[in-house]
Amino acid sequence: MASLQINRRLIMTPGPVAVDPRVSQAMSNSILGQFDPEFTDIMNDTMELIRASFKRKTNGHFQ
């Protein structure tokens, strides 16, 4: 069976429709379980970035 190959097109409908190639790549990765150590690392990094964006410490008090 031949692989599915779709040429890049400009779609002229309302709203953002073009998907960045990095998003497509990320969506094609394997799914991690919630207790997988790699997932836990990503989650902890994400929570730290969210805390920093709201200027919060881990204990919930303002910096």
Number of C-alpha atoms within 10 A of each C-alpha: 3 4 5 6 6 6 5 7 7 7 10 9 7 6 7 8 10 11 8 8 9 9 9 10 9 9 10 9 8 7 8 11 10 10 8 9 11 12 14 14 11 11 13 12 12 12 13 14 12 12 14 13 9 10 13 14 12 11 6 9 8 9 8
